[in-house]
Amino acid sequence: MAPDAISVWAEGTNVVVDRIPVLTGIHVHYTLRLPSGAARDKVHRVLDTHVSKCPTARSLEGAVAVTWSADVTEG
C-alpha cells in the first residue's frame, strides 16, 4: 500500500472522578484505500482482531474500553 493509502485517528474519552480526569475509552478510526483487486476479506479479518492483537489495547484491557471503526475503499 502507498504511504498515503492509510490514515488513522484516535480519540480518548475522559470522565472526572473525584476531581481527577480518568481515561475511560479510546476510539480508533482507520481510513484505508486498497489497491484494486485487494483481498478485502483479509483486511476485514485483520481489523476484526484489532483489539485482541494491539499491544496498547491489551495493556489497557479491563480499565479502558478500546473500540475501532474503518472506512475501506478500493482504488
mmCIF file as gemmi writes it, N, C-alpha and C atoms, coordinates in Angstrom:
data_model
loop_
_atom_site.group_PDB
_atom_site.id
_atom_site.type_symbol
_atom_site.label_atom_id
_atom_site.label_alt_id
_atom_site.label_comp_id
_atom_site.label_asym_id
_atom_site.label_entity_id
_atom_site.label_seq_id
_atom_site.pdbx_PDB_ins_code
_atom_site.Cartn_x
_atom_site.Cartn_y
_atom_site.Cartn_z
_atom_site.occupancy
_atom_site.B_iso_or_equiv
_atom_site.pdbx_formal_charge
_atom_site.auth_seq_id
_atom_site.auth_asym_id
_atom_site.pdbx_PDB_model_num
ATOM 1 N N . MET Axp A 1 ? 0.848 -1.186 0 1 0 ? 1 A 1
ATOM 2 C CA . MET Axp A 1 ? 0 0 0 1 0 ? 1 A 1
ATOM 3 C C . MET Axp A 1 ? 0.887 1.241 0 1 0 ? 1 A 1
ATOM 4 N N . ALA Axp A 2 ? 0.429 2.237 -0.693 1 0 ? 2 A 1
ATOM 5 C CA . ALA Axp A 2 ? 1.135 3.518 -0.723 1 0 ? 2 A 1
ATOM 6 C C . ALA Axp A 2 ? 1.039 4.186 0.651 1 0 ? 2 A 1
ATOM 7 N N . PRO Axp A 3 ? 2.049 4.979 1.015 1 0 ? 3 A 1
ATOM 8 C CA . PRO Axp A 3 ? 2.026 5.627 2.331 1 0 ? 3 A 1
ATOM 9 C C . PRO Axp A 3 ? 0.78 6.48 2.578 1 0 ? 3 A 1
ATOM 10 N N . ASP Axp A 4 ? 0.228 7.052 1.523 1 0 ? 4 A 1
ATOM 11 C CA . ASP Axp A 4 ? -0.959 7.894 1.714 1 0 ? 4 A 1
ATOM 12 C C . ASP Axp A 4 ? -2.262 7.095 1.638 1 0 ? 4 A 1
ATOM 13 N N . ALA Axp A 5 ? -2.17 5.774 1.558 1 0 ? 5 A 1
ATOM 14 C CA . ALA Axp A 5 ? -3.355 4.932 1.45 1 0 ? 5 A 1
ATOM 15 C C . ALA Axp A 5 ? -3.932 4.545 2.809 1 0 ? 5 A 1
ATOM 16 N N . ILE Axp A 6 ? -3.27 4.948 3.862 1 0 ? 6 A 1
ATOM 17 C CA . ILE Axp A 6 ? -3.766 4.617 5.198 1 0 ? 6 A 1
ATOM 18 C C . ILE Axp A 6 ? -3.636 5.839 6.104 1 0 ? 6 A 1
ATOM 19 N N . SER Axp A 7 ? -4.678 6.08 6.857 1 0 ? 7 A 1
ATOM 20 C CA . SER Axp A 7 ? -4.599 7.112 7.886 1 0 ? 7 A 1
ATOM 21 C C . SER Axp A 7 ? -5.387 6.61 9.087 1 0 ? 7 A 1
ATOM 22 N N . VAL Axp A 8 ? -5.056 7.154 10.225 1 0 ? 8 A 1
ATOM 23 C CA . VAL Axp A 8 ? -5.715 6.733 11.459 1 0 ? 8 A 1
ATOM 24 C C . VAL Axp A 8 ? -5.818 7.928 12.398 1 0 ? 8 A 1
ATOM 25 N N . TRP Axp A 9 ? -6.916 7.998 13.108 1 0 ? 9 A 1
ATOM 26 C CA . TRP Axp A 9 ? -7.02 8.974 14.19 1 0 ? 9 A 1
ATOM 27 C C . TRP Axp A 9 ? -7.58 8.265 15.404 1 0 ? 9 A 1
ATOM 28 N N . ALA Axp A 10 ? -7.235 8.795 16.54 1 0 ? 10 A 1
ATOM 29 C CA . ALA Axp A 10 ? -7.701 8.206 17.794 1 0 ? 10 A 1
ATOM 30 C C . ALA Axp A 10 ? -8.267 9.313 18.668 1 0 ? 10 A 1
ATOM 31 N N . GLU Axp A 11 ? -9.299 8.96 19.412 1 0 ? 11 A 1
ATOM 32 C CA . GLU Axp A 11 ? -9.935 9.913 20.307 1 0 ? 11 A 1
ATOM 33 C C . GLU Axp A 11 ? -10.134 9.254 21.66 1 0 ? 11 A 1
ATOM 34 N N . GLY Axp A 12 ? -9.728 9.95 22.692 1 0 ? 12 A 1
ATOM 35 C CA . GLY Axp A 12 ? -9.887 9.44 24.042 1 0 ? 12 A 1
ATOM 36 C C . GLY Axp A 12 ? -11.075 10.076 24.744 1 0 ? 12 A 1
ATOM 37 N N . THR Axp A 13 ? -11.667 9.335 25.665 1 0 ? 13 A 1
ATOM 38 C CA . THR Axp A 13 ? -12.773 9.841 26.477 1 0 ? 13 A 1
ATOM 39 C C . THR Axp A 13 ? -12.336 9.833 27.927 1 0 ? 13 A 1
ATOM 40 N N . ASN Axp A 14 ? -12.447 10.981 28.544 1 0 ? 14 A 1
ATOM 41 C CA . ASN Axp A 14 ? -12.113 11.115 29.963 1 0 ? 14 A 1
ATOM 42 C C . ASN Axp A 14 ? -13.368 11.42 30.76 1 0 ? 14 A 1
ATOM 43 N N . VAL Axp A 15 ? -13.426 10.888 31.953 1 0 ? 15 A 1
ATOM 44 C CA . VAL Axp A 15 ? -14.508 11.171 32.884 1 0 ? 15 A 1
ATOM 45 C C . VAL Axp A 15 ? -13.854 11.672 34.174 1 0 ? 15 A 1
ATOM 46 N N . VAL Axp A 16 ? -14.417 12.712 34.753 1 0 ? 16 A 1
ATOM 47 C CA . VAL Axp A 16 ? -13.867 13.241 36.003 1 0 ? 16 A 1
ATOM 48 C C . VAL Axp A 16 ? -14.43 12.429 37.162 1 0 ? 16 A 1
ATOM 49 N N . VAL Axp A 17 ? -13.521 11.812 37.91 1 0 ? 17 A 1
ATOM 50 C CA . VAL Axp A 17 ? -13.876 11.017 39.086 1 0 ? 17 A 1
ATOM 51 C C . VAL Axp A 17 ? -13.112 11.596 40.271 1 0 ? 17 A 1
ATOM 52 N N . ASP Axp A 18 ? -13.851 12.044 41.265 1 0 ? 18 A 1
ATOM 53 C CA . ASP Axp A 18 ? -13.226 12.673 42.441 1 0 ? 18 A 1
ATOM 54 C C . ASP Axp A 18 ? -12.263 13.779 42.024 1 0 ? 18 A 1
ATOM 55 N N . ARG Axp A 19 ? -12.69 14.596 41.058 1 0 ? 19 A 1
ATOM 56 C CA . ARG Axp A 19 ? -11.929 15.741 40.556 1 0 ? 19 A 1
ATOM 57 C C . ARG Axp A 19 ? -10.663 15.343 39.803 1 0 ? 19 A 1
ATOM 58 N N . ILE Axp A 20 ? -10.585 14.086 39.38 1 0 ? 20 A 1
ATOM 59 C CA . ILE Axp A 20 ? -9.421 13.602 38.621 1 0 ? 20 A 1
ATOM 60 C C . ILE Axp A 20 ? -9.911 13.08 37.269 1 0 ? 20 A 1
ATOM 61 N N . PRO Axp A 21 ? -9.355 13.597 36.149 1 0 ? 21 A 1
ATOM 62 C CA . PRO Axp A 21 ? -9.747 13.058 34.847 1 0 ? 21 A 1
ATOM 63 C C . PRO Axp A 21 ? -9.226 11.629 34.698 1 0 ? 21 A 1
ATOM 64 N N . VAL Axp A 22 ? -10.132 10.709 34.363 1 0 ? 22 A 1
ATOM 65 C CA . VAL Axp A 22 ? -9.785 9.305 34.213 1 0 ? 22 A 1
ATOM 66 C C . VAL Axp A 22 ? -10.116 8.884 32.778 1 0 ? 22 A 1
ATOM 67 N N . LEU Axp A 23 ? -9.143 8.309 32.092 1 0 ? 23 A 1
ATOM 68 C CA . LEU Axp A 23 ? -9.356 7.814 30.738 1 0 ? 23 A 1
ATOM 69 C C . LEU Axp A 23 ? -10.243 6.581 30.807 1 0 ? 23 A 1
ATOM 70 N N . THR Axp A 24 ? -11.391 6.632 30.115 1 0 ? 24 A 1
ATOM 71 C CA . THR Axp A 24 ? -12.326 5.507 30.153 1 0 ? 24 A 1
ATOM 72 C C . THR Axp A 24 ? -12.505 4.839 28.8 1 0 ? 24 A 1
ATOM 73 N N . GLY Axp A 25 ? -12.103 5.519 27.732 1 0 ? 25 A 1
ATOM 74 C CA . GLY Axp A 25 ? -12.284 4.931 26.412 1 0 ? 25 A 1
ATOM 75 C C . GLY Axp A 25 ? -11.362 5.52 25.372 1 0 ? 25 A 1
ATOM 76 N N . ILE Axp A 26 ? -11.045 4.707 24.379 1 0 ? 26 A 1
ATOM 77 C CA . ILE Axp A 26 ? -10.275 5.146 23.22 1 0 ? 26 A 1
ATOM 78 C C . ILE Axp A 26 ? -10.969 4.585 21.989 1 0 ? 26 A 1
ATOM 79 N N . HIS Axp A 27 ? -11.221 5.459 21.025 1 0 ? 27 A 1
ATOM 80 C CA . HIS Axp A 27 ? -11.791 5.014 19.752 1 0 ? 27 A 1
ATOM 81 C C . HIS Axp A 27 ? -10.772 5.298 18.655 1 0 ? 27 A 1
ATOM 82 N N . VAL Axp A 28 ? -10.472 4.279 17.869 1 0 ? 28 A 1
ATOM 83 C CA . VAL Axp A 28 ? -9.507 4.385 16.773 1 0 ? 28 A 1
ATOM 84 C C . VAL Axp A 28 ? -10.28 4.264 15.462 1 0 ? 28 A 1
ATOM 85 N N . HIS Axp A 29 ? -10.038 5.186 14.533 1 0 ? 29 A 1
ATOM 86 C CA . HIS Axp A 29 ? -10.703 5.127 13.225 1 0 ? 29 A 1
ATOM 87 C C . HIS Axp A 29 ? -9.648 5.054 12.121 1 0 ? 29 A 1
ATOM 88 N N . TYR Axp A 30 ? -9.796 4.036 11.279 1 0 ? 30 A 1
ATOM 89 C CA . TYR Axp A 30 ? -8.888 3.836 10.148 1 0 ? 30 A 1
ATOM 90 C C . TYR Axp A 30 ? -9.57 4.263 8.853 1 0 ? 30 A 1
ATOM 91 N N . THR Axp A 31 ? -8.798 4.862 7.966 1 0 ? 31 A 1
ATOM 92 C CA . THR Axp A 31 ? -9.223 5.11 6.596 1 0 ? 31 A 1
ATOM 93 C C . THR Axp A 31 ? -8.209 4.402 5.709 1 0 ? 31 A 1
ATOM 94 N N . LEU Axp A 32 ? -8.678 3.413 4.951 1 0 ? 32 A 1
ATOM 95 C CA . LEU Axp A 32 ? -7.789 2.603 4.115 1 0 ? 32 A 1
ATOM 96 C C . LEU Axp A 32 ? -8.238 2.674 2.668 1 0 ? 32 A 1
ATOM 97 N N . ARG Axp A 33 ? -7.274 2.907 1.774 1 0 ? 33 A 1
ATOM 98 C CA . ARG Axp A 33 ? -7.545 2.85 0.342 1 0 ? 33 A 1
ATOM 99 C C . ARG Axp A 33 ? -6.743 1.685 -0.213 1 0 ? 33 A 1
ATOM 100 N N . LEU Axp A 34 ? -7.442 0.604 -0.547 1 0 ? 34 A 1
ATOM 101 C CA . LEU Axp A 34 ? -6.796 -0.621 -1.012 1 0 ? 34 A 1
ATOM 102 C C . LEU Axp A 34 ? -6.534 -0.556 -2.511 1 0 ? 34 A 1
ATOM 103 N N . PRO Axp A 35 ? -5.477 -1.243 -2.956 1 0 ? 35 A 1
ATOM 104 C CA . PRO Axp A 35 ? -5.265 -1.349 -4.394 1 0 ? 35 A 1
ATOM 105 C C . PRO Axp A 35 ? -6.405 -2.154 -5.025 1 0 ? 35 A 1
ATOM 106 N N . SER Axp A 36 ? -6.693 -1.89 -6.281 1 0 ? 36 A 1
ATOM 107 C CA . SER Axp A 36 ? -7.739 -2.641 -6.982 1 0 ? 36 A 1
ATOM 108 C C . SER Axp A 36 ? -7.449 -4.128 -6.907 1 0 ? 36 A 1
ATOM 109 N N . GLY Axp A 37 ? -8.475 -4.902 -6.607 1 0 ? 37 A 1
ATOM 110 C CA . GLY Axp A 37 ? -8.34 -6.351 -6.541 1 0 ? 37 A 1
ATOM 111 C C . GLY Axp A 37 ? -7.803 -6.877 -5.222 1 0 ? 37 A 1
ATOM 112 N N . ALA Axp A 38 ? -7.586 -5.997 -4.246 1 0 ? 38 A 1
ATOM 113 C CA . ALA Axp A 38 ? -7.071 -6.441 -2.942 1 0 ? 38 A 1
ATOM 114 C C . ALA Axp A 38 ? -8.093 -7.354 -2.27 1 0 ? 38 A 1
ATOM 115 N N . ALA Axp A 39 ? -7.605 -8.249 -1.453 1 0 ? 39 A 1
ATOM 116 C CA . ALA Axp A 39 ? -8.464 -9.199 -0.733 1 0 ? 39 A 1
ATOM 117 C C . ALA Axp A 39 ? -9.109 -8.501 0.462 1 0 ? 39 A 1
ATOM 118 N N . ARG Axp A 40 ? -10.279 -7.937 0.234 1 0 ? 40 A 1
ATOM 119 C CA . ARG Axp A 40 ? -10.98 -7.195 1.287 1 0 ? 40 A 1
ATOM 120 C C . ARG Axp A 40 ? -11.298 -8.072 2.491 1 0 ? 40 A 1
ATOM 121 N N . ASP Axp A 41 ? -11.583 -9.357 2.259 1 0 ? 41 A 1
ATOM 122 C CA . ASP Axp A 41 ? -11.907 -10.244 3.378 1 0 ? 41 A 1
ATOM 123 C C . ASP Axp A 41 ? -10.724 -10.355 4.336 1 0 ? 41 A 1
ATOM 124 N N . LYS Axp A 42 ? -9.509 -10.377 3.823 1 0 ? 42 A 1
ATOM 125 C CA . LYS Axp A 42 ? -8.325 -10.436 4.691 1 0 ? 42 A 1
ATOM 126 C C . LYS Axp A 42 ? -8.173 -9.15 5.485 1 0 ? 42 A 1
ATOM 127 N N . VAL Axp A 43 ? -8.419 -8.026 4.843 1 0 ? 43 A 1
ATOM 128 C CA . VAL Axp A 43 ? -8.33 -6.737 5.534 1 0 ? 43 A 1
ATOM 129 C C . VAL Axp A 43 ? -9.343 -6.689 6.669 1 0 ? 43 A 1
ATOM 130 N N . HIS Axp A 44 ? -10.561 -7.121 6.413 1 0 ? 44 A 1
ATOM 131 C CA . HIS Axp A 44 ? -11.59 -7.102 7.457 1 0 ? 44 A 1
ATOM 132 C C . HIS Axp A 44 ? -11.259 -8.084 8.589 1 0 ? 44 A 1
ATOM 133 N N . ARG Axp A 45 ? -10.65 -9.221 8.27 1 0 ? 45 A 1
ATOM 134 C CA . ARG Axp A 45 ? -10.241 -10.158 9.333 1 0 ? 45 A 1
ATOM 135 C C . ARG Axp A 45 ? -9.183 -9.526 10.226 1 0 ? 45 A 1
ATOM 136 N N . VAL Axp A 46 ? -8.233 -8.815 9.611 1 0 ? 46 A 1
ATOM 137 C CA . VAL Axp A 46 ? -7.194 -8.141 10.405 1 0 ? 46 A 1
ATOM 138 C C . VAL Axp A 46 ? -7.821 -7.075 11.29 1 0 ? 46 A 1
ATOM 139 N N . LEU Axp A 47 ? -8.705 -6.268 10.729 1 0 ? 47 A 1
ATOM 140 C CA . LEU Axp A 47 ? -9.356 -5.226 11.523 1 0 ? 47 A 1
ATOM 141 C C . LEU Axp A 47 ? -10.178 -5.819 12.66 1 0 ? 47 A 1
ATOM 142 N N . ASP Axp A 48 ? -10.827 -6.937 12.417 1 0 ? 48 A 1
ATOM 143 C CA . ASP Axp A 48 ? -11.631 -7.579 13.458 1 0 ? 48 A 1
ATOM 144 C C . ASP Axp A 48 ? -10.809 -8.032 14.656 1 0 ? 48 A 1
ATOM 145 N N . THR Axp A 49 ? -9.51 -8.251 14.458 1 0 ? 49 A 1
ATOM 146 C CA . THR Axp A 49 ? -8.653 -8.676 15.57 1 0 ? 49 A 1
ATOM 147 C C . THR Axp A 49 ? -7.898 -7.501 16.199 1 0 ? 49 A 1
ATOM 148 N N . HIS Axp A 50 ? -8.258 -6.289 15.805 1 0 ? 50 A 1
ATOM 149 C CA . HIS Axp A 50 ? -7.53 -5.106 16.278 1 0 ? 50 A 1
ATOM 150 C C . HIS Axp A 50 ? -7.352 -5.086 17.794 1 0 ? 50 A 1
ATOM 151 N N . VAL Axp A 51 ? -8.432 -5.182 18.518 1 0 ? 51 A 1
ATOM 152 C CA . VAL Axp A 51 ? -8.35 -5.036 19.978 1 0 ? 51 A 1
ATOM 153 C C . VAL Axp A 51 ? -7.563 -6.178 20.612 1 0 ? 51 A 1
ATOM 154 N N . SER Axp A 52 ? -7.732 -7.393 20.13 1 0 ? 52 A 1
ATOM 155 C CA . SER Axp A 52 ? -7.039 -8.528 20.756 1 0 ? 52 A 1
ATOM 156 C C . SER Axp A 52 ? -5.556 -8.604 20.387 1 0 ? 52 A 1
ATOM 157 N N . LYS Axp A 53 ? -5.151 -7.953 19.298 1 0 ? 53 A 1
ATOM 158 C CA . LYS Axp A 53 ? -3.75 -8.024 18.862 1 0 ? 53 A 1
ATOM 159 C C . LYS Axp A 53 ? -2.963 -6.731 19.098 1 0 ? 53 A 1
ATOM 160 N N . CYS Axp A 54 ? -3.643 -5.684 19.479 1 0 ? 54 A 1
ATOM 161 C CA . CYS Axp A 54 ? -2.98 -4.392 19.692 1 0 ? 54 A 1
ATOM 162 C C . CYS Axp A 54 ? -2.338 -4.358 21.084 1 0 ? 54 A 1
ATOM 163 N N . PRO Axp A 55 ? -1.008 -4.118 21.157 1 0 ? 55 A 1
ATOM 164 C CA . PRO Axp A 55 ? -0.341 -4.095 22.462 1 0 ? 55 A 1
ATOM 165 C C . PRO Axp A 55 ? -0.924 -3.051 23.425 1 0 ? 55 A 1
ATOM 166 N N . THR Axp A 56 ? -1.285 -1.892 22.906 1 0 ? 56 A 1
ATOM 167 C CA . THR Axp A 56 ? -1.844 -0.859 23.779 1 0 ? 56 A 1
ATOM 168 C C . THR Axp A 56 ? -3.21 -1.276 24.299 1 0 ? 56 A 1
ATOM 169 N N . ALA Axp A 57 ? -4.059 -1.794 23.415 1 0 ? 57 A 1
ATOM 170 C CA . ALA Axp A 57 ? -5.389 -2.241 23.845 1 0 ? 57 A 1
ATOM 171 C C . ALA Axp A 57 ? -5.278 -3.355 24.875 1 0 ? 57 A 1
ATOM 172 N N . ARG Axp A 58 ? -4.359 -4.267 24.665 1 0 ? 58 A 1
ATOM 173 C CA . ARG Axp A 58 ? -4.179 -5.366 25.626 1 0 ? 58 A 1
ATOM 174 C C . ARG Axp A 58 ? -3.687 -4.847 26.973 1 0 ? 58 A 1
ATOM 175 N N . SER Axp A 59 ? -2.822 -3.849 26.943 1 0 ? 59 A 1
ATOM 176 C CA . SER Axp A 59 ? -2.302 -3.281 28.194 1 0 ? 59 A 1
ATOM 177 C C . SER Axp A 59 ? -3.394 -2.569 28.99 1 0 ? 59 A 1
ATOM 178 N N . LEU Axp A 60 ? -4.352 -1.992 28.282 1 0 ? 60 A 1
ATOM 179 C CA . LEU Axp A 60 ? -5.423 -1.233 28.931 1 0 ? 60 A 1
ATOM 180 C C . LEU Axp A 60 ? -6.659 -2.074 29.232 1 0 ? 60 A 1
ATOM 181 N N . GLU Axp A 61 ? -6.627 -3.335 28.817 1 0 ? 61 A 1
ATOM 182 C CA . GLU Axp A 61 ? -7.775 -4.229 28.954 1 0 ? 61 A 1
ATOM 183 C C . GLU Axp A 61 ? -8.307 -4.237 30.385 1 0 ? 61 A 1
ATOM 184 N N . GLY Axp A 62 ? -9.62 -4.085 30.497 1 0 ? 62 A 1
ATOM 185 C CA . GLY Axp A 62 ? -10.257 -4.088 31.808 1 0 ? 62 A 1
ATOM 186 C C . GLY Axp A 62 ? -10.33 -2.72 32.456 1 0 ? 62 A 1
ATOM 187 N N . ALA Axp A 63 ? -9.519 -1.776 31.975 1 0 ? 63 A 1
ATOM 188 C CA . ALA Axp A 63 ? -9.528 -0.442 32.561 1 0 ? 63 A 1
ATOM 189 C C . ALA Axp A 63 ? -10.065 0.614 31.591 1 0 ? 63 A 1
ATOM 190 N N . VAL Axp A 64 ? -9.777 0.43 30.295 1 0 ? 64 A 1
ATOM 191 C CA . VAL Axp A 64 ? -10.167 1.399 29.276 1 0 ? 64 A 1
ATOM 192 C C . VAL Axp A 64 ? -10.809 0.633 28.117 1 0 ? 64 A 1
ATOM 193 N N . ALA Axp A 65 ? -11.992 1.047 27.713 1 0 ? 65 A 1
ATOM 194 C CA . ALA Axp A 65 ? -12.662 0.41 26.571 1 0 ? 65 A 1
ATOM 195 C C . ALA Axp A 65 ? -12.013 0.906 25.275 1 0 ? 65 A 1
ATOM 196 N N . VAL Axp A 66 ? -11.588 -0.02 24.433 1 0 ? 66 A 1
ATOM 197 C CA . VAL Axp A 66 ? -10.983 0.332 23.148 1 0 ? 66 A 1
ATOM 198 C C . VAL Axp A 66 ? -11.906 -0.153 22.042 1 0 ? 66 A 1
ATOM 199 N N . THR Axp A 67 ? -12.325 0.782 21.178 1 0 ? 67 A 1
ATOM 200 C CA . THR Axp A 67 ? -13.185 0.457 20.052 1 0 ? 67 A 1
ATOM 201 C C . THR Axp A 67 ? -12.524 0.957 18.776 1 0 ? 67 A 1
ATOM 202 N N . TRP Axp A 68 ? -13.044 0.485 17.644 1 0 ? 68 A 1
ATOM 203 C CA . TRP Axp A 68 ? -12.482 0.932 16.371 1 0 ? 68 A 1
ATOM 204 C C . TRP Axp A 68 ? -13.57 0.972 15.311 1 0 ? 68 A 1
ATOM 205 N N . SER Axp A 69 ? -13.29 1.706 14.254 1 0 ? 69 A 1
ATOM 206 C CA . SER Axp A 69 ? -14.138 1.739 13.071 1 0 ? 69 A 1
ATOM 207 C C . SER Axp A 69 ? -13.205 1.935 11.877 1 0 ? 69 A 1
ATOM 208 N N . ALA Axp A 70 ? -13.724 1.683 10.68 1 0 ? 70 A 1
ATOM 209 C CA . ALA Axp A 70 ? -12.89 1.819 9.491 1 0 ? 70 A 1
ATOM 210 C C . ALA Axp A 70 ? -13.715 2.161 8.27 1 0 ? 70 A 1
ATOM 211 N N . ASP Axp A 71 ? -13.148 2.984 7.427 1 0 ? 71 A 1
ATOM 212 C CA . ASP Axp A 71 ? -13.665 3.235 6.088 1 0 ? 71 A 1
ATOM 213 C C . ASP Axp A 71 ? -12.673 2.585 5.141 1 0 ? 71 A 1
ATOM 214 N N . VAL Axp A 72 ? -13.127 1.59 4.386 1 0 ? 72 A 1
ATOM 215 C CA . VAL Axp A 72 ? -12.252 0.859 3.469 1 0 ? 72 A 1
ATOM 216 C C . VAL Axp A 72 ? -12.782 1.062 2.058 1 0 ? 72 A 1
ATOM 217 N N . THR Axp A 73 ? -11.93 1.617 1.199 1 0 ? 73 A 1
ATOM 218 C CA . THR Axp A 73 ? -12.305 1.816 -0.194 1 0 ? 73 A 1
ATOM 219 C C . THR Axp A 73 ? -11.263 1.16 -1.09 1 0 ? 73 A 1
ATOM 220 N N . GLU Axp A 74 ? -11.598 1.041 -2.339 1 0 ? 74 A 1
ATOM 221 C CA . GLU Axp A 74 ? -10.692 0.44 -3.32 1 0 ? 74 A 1
ATOM 222 C C . GLU Axp A 74 ? -10.404 1.471 -4.394 1 0 ? 74 A 1
ATOM 223 N N . GLY Axp A 75 ? -9.147 1.481 -4.846 1 0 ? 75 A 1
ATOM 224 C CA . GLY Axp A 75 ? -8.843 2.396 -5.945 1 0 ? 75 A 1
ATOM 225 C C . GLY Axp A 75 ? -7.556 3.036 -5.894 1 0 ? 75 A 1
